Amino acid sequence: MISNIETKSTTEIQHFQEDKLTELLTYLQEKSTYYQSVFKRHNIDISSINKLGDLAKIPVTTKDDLQQYNNDFICVPKNEIVDYVTTSGTLGNPVTFALTDADLDRLAYNEAISFACAGVSKDDTVQLMTTMDRRFMAGLAYFLGIRKLGASIIRVGAGIPELQWDSILKFKPTYLIAVPSFLLKLIAYAEANKIDYNSSSVKGVICIGESLREKDFSLNLLANKITSKWKVDLFSTYASTEMSTAFTECEQQQGGHHHPELIIVEILDDDNHPVKEGEYGELTITTLGVEAMPLLRFKTGDVVKAHASSCDCGRNTLRLSPVIGRKKQMVKYKGTTLYPPAIYDLLSDFDEIENYIIEISHNEIGTDEILIKIGAKENPQELLSQIKDHCRAKLRVLPMIEFHDVDEINKLKFPKMSRKPILFIDKR
Ligand SMILES: [Zn+2]
């Protein structure tokens, strides 16, 4: 399953997207309370926007806009909505996303072509290790995508290594969909229970939520730690509720492929101008084919780079680099710019670290300060000097490091109502 447009020339892809953009603008003008008011306020005549480059005439949409005017983004009457999900908002309250029947079909199509891109086919059985409920979009999207692809799925859900292994041994899945750090728990469980994981049916894992690769696409520490033990292929996929679209690696593993029929991609600098080719910037997206809550020039907050050269898999669509961080979480520390994921990656190399949380604050002279709070059981002094060496080598700077009780860090990590563990607290 490969969509036709992906192997067309970049010029054809661009023209195809420009036609889709015209359709979208007409739709928004007619149905979206939010964008009607943006067009009016900024005197935008949508008929003057024909090229992708013309998008620059339209203001960007921020996460704050989405939260503040949440209901104005909905383009359909309430009785056409079939599913509600939420995402965590930047201003405190969660943001609601509504989906119509056609939006669920679009999600299914998106995941089906994304899984196919990673090599999953009708003959495969896939074990889903993420939550399908709790107002998440992702788990449902994976289920629908696997169903559309015609493959089989086992919905085990998150956690519980024992049940995961029971299902692997019973149903013999060929692929898993999992958070990569959870694979370490699966390996540990298998080792403790004498399960020979390298002779299991699993040949690949579609990895969600955490990065697998360095900027040059080589495996990062976490991914190396997994594959040094378990000989499986790891595929990265990157998506969000707002995008309702995934960027998934093909077998070449050189970045997540863009699906031109589903989303327009821009990479913008701090002034909302496109960055030069090959530079990092904030991923800004325009959804295509979404009925209930289409987004126009939505700034995702994720810092990425686009690779424009055609891929050895035969696709000519652009490929996104790993997300190096969140725009808002950028830390300027002792003259170095860094993003928290670089620290997560470094800490994941230490088995002795039970848990951790990173706090960023302003010090009295107004510059950023990094404090890593670590929960560990044994030998903090020896561990501390190893972590310090690692920081100097990998980050080129040395943040403050404190050791705490494991339970105490857990309380910070899992606050009430949060569906995901928190690794980063921004006090700036
Ligand atoms: Zn490719």
Residues whose N, C-alpha, C, O or C-beta is under 5 A from the ligand:
A	BS01	ZN	C250 Q252 C311 C313 R315
